[in-house]
Amino acid sequence: ATINAAVAKASATDTIYVAEGTYTGTDVTVVTIKKSITLSGGWNNNFTEQAGYSTVDGQNARRGMDISGPYMVSLNHFEVKNGKGSGISSYQGILTIEHSYFHDNNYDGGYGGGIRSSSGKLNISRSTFYNNSARSGGGVYVSGYNSYEAVLNYVTISGNHADYGGGIYVNDPGVFTVKNSIVANNTAATEGPDCKTTAQMPSISGGNNIVGTTCGTQQPTDLFNVDPG
């Protein structure tokens, strides 16, 4: 059984319960979503307990997930790893991610190693991004001229790498907020180890963050230029 097969059979707005285990593919992406859907991962074989994670493994040969179109998609309890050309790419939709891990994804020469969100809404909570890489936005990349909103809440972004914006790259004016999060110990070959924003995006902080290197406007409840240990 594949996640793609379940998505194809599901009606719009359905919830698909995904068992623990590793899911791979042979196409250009492991999972392709073009409808409003919820993927709830980490369930045991009897689907009586959600105690773990469902793993989407790109095997360093393909993207983990591709979400395209004006759809509402929710993911929880997923591990997305070894993606080639981003762990997840989302375009125009409303994407909500909770309780998930993104690691060892790579977009060599491209944008968004862990996740790339363009011209849509992105909400991520209680999730972790580590050891992802790209040209811009090793962990998270967000773009879309005045056409996006993004909120990261209780998110850890650490150990990612890029030429520009090792942890986060915000590439257009829009609404982007990070709060209650750790963005630290990322690296950049050229500029913005932990985060980089364009000149039109002077502030990203919603407060209560620990940020390794200064980026955007600091709120009184932030700790900047510190190592979280």
Disulfide bonds with the S-S distance in Angstrom:
Cys195-Cys215 2.48
